[in-house]
């Protein structure tokens, strides 16, 4: 069943949503207020090698703070995502570290938002291999008061409970399909529709 709109809810773009900024995206809501609007981060648009095109001072600090891997460039690309079209020069953090960093706030089970960047930097050096429980997002997604609710009423978004497994997945390109599929029923059928209609 779809979830209520709140912090920690995942917004799954419906096939009716034509805005290219959000086509087949999954947005994790990090702030919600009926009176002030909604903020969230797109969790399934990794920057990959394009991260080098977006190096700000903050990103240089992160890149230089630790040896992220023997192939540091590749791992950086898997850690950095396009969070949304608003203020892409800013970096936002989601993490699921066992000990939350100072200043972070819980979003959904196993996922925290924000925190002290300087406190996080030394912990990057000891991230386990595999699927590190930290992601960085350039920019965010935002809706003014009542805007998102209106889009939901028009069928632009399907709501689901937040999932740490999806946020920190090593295969973020599958997050949209997996999120829809998990809702069952008609959503499971919709998740199987290929993005390219010529593919059977």
N, C-alpha and C positions, 0 to 999 in steps of 0.2 A: 504494500500500500504506500502511496506517496506520503511524504512527511510534511509537517507544518513548516511554515517559513519562520526560521529563527537562526541564531548563530549556530554553526555546525551543520546546517542543511546543505545538501548538494543540489545545485541547479543544473539539470541536464537539458541541454538545448534540444527542443523538438525539431522534427524535420520541417516544420512550418517556419522556423526562425531563419530568415534570409540574411540577416546582418553578418557580413563576412568576419567581423571581429569575434563572433560567437558560434559560427557554424560548427556543429558537432563538438561543442565544448562541454566540459563539466566545470562548474564554478563552485568553490567552497565558500560559503558565507562566513565572513570573519567579524562582521558587525551588522546588527540589524536594529532599526528603530522605526516603528510605524510613523513617528513624528519627524524623523530626521533623514530617513532613507537607509540604503543598504550598501555595504562594501563587500567585495569578495575577490578571490584569486582563481584564475583559470589554472587547473591542475594538469591539463593534458596537452600543453604546447611547449615541449622542451626546446630550448634554443639550439642545442647541438653545437656544431662548429660555429654557428653564427654568434655565439657568446663573445667571441673576440671582436665583433663589430660593435659591441655595446659596453666596452670596458670603461666604467666610471672609476673615480677614486676608490669608492667602496669596493668595487669588484677587484681592483688591483690589490687592495689590502687583503681580501679573501684569498686571491690567487697566490699571494706571496706569503701568507701566514703559515702555510703548511705544505708539505709534499703530499698532495691529495692522492697521488697514485704514481706509478712509474710512467703512465701516460696521463699526465696532469691535465692536458688539454681536453682529452676525451672525457675524463671524469667531470671536469668543470661543466662541459656541455650537458651532462646528465643531471647536474645539480641545479642549473639555472633554467628558468622557465619564463615565458611571456605571461605575466599575470593579468594583463588587460590593457586597454588602450589609454587609460588615464595615467598621467605622470610617469611615463616609462623610464625616466631618469632616476627614479627612486627604487630602492631594493627592499623587498619585504621577505619575511622568513616564516616558514612553517617547519616545525620539527617535532619529533617524537622521542627525544632523548629520555633515558630513564630518569635523569635528574634535570628537570626543566631549568633553563637558564633564567637569570634574574630579569624581571620585567616582562616575562612572557605570560600570556593568558590562555586558558584552555578553550578550545574550539569545539572539539568532539572527542570521544574516547581515543586516547593515544596521539592526539594532535594538539600542538600549542602554536600560538601566533605571536610573532615579534620577540622582543627581548634585547638584551645588551649585546651588540655585535662584538665588542671587545672581549666579552666573557665567552663568546662562542668560538672565536678564532683559535685558541689553543686546543679546543676539543675537536676541531676538524682534523688535526694531525693524527688522531687516534681513532678515526671513524673505522668501523669494521668494513671489510670487503663485502661485496654483494650489493645489498640495497640499503644504503645509508639513510637513516631516518632524519634527513634534513633536506630542505629544498629552499631555493632562493628565487624570488619572482620580481621581474622588472615590470613596474606598473601594476595597476589594479583595475578592477571593474567596479563601477559605481552607478547607483540609481538614486535619483532624488525621491522625496516623499511621494509615495503612492505610485511611482513609475513601475517598479518591479511587480507590484501587486496587479497592476493593470495588464502587464505583459503576461503574467501567469493566467489571469482570467481569459485572455485571448488565446491561450494554448501555446505560448512560445516556450514555456519551460515546464519540465516535469520535476517534481521535488522528491528527494530521497534522503535518508539519513546519511550523515557524514561517515566516511570510511577511511581509517588510517591505512588500510591495505591498498586502497586506490590512490591515496595521496602520495604514498611512498613507493608505488609500484615501479619495478624496473622496466615495465612496458606501458608507459603512459599513453601511447597511441591507441591502446585498447580500452582505456578508461571509459569512454563514452558507451561503447558496446556493452562492457561489463556492468556499468551502472544501470543501464536500461534493462538488461537481461535479468539482473537481480530482483527487479520489481515483479517479474512474472507476468502472466496473462498477456494482454495485448502489447505490453511493453517488450516482452521477450520477442515477439514477432517483429516489432519495429527495429529492434537491435540488430536483426539479421539482414536488414535492407542495405545493400552495398552503397557506398558513397557515389561510385560510378554506376549509373543506371544501365550501362551496356554490359556490366559484369553479371553473369548468371550464377 
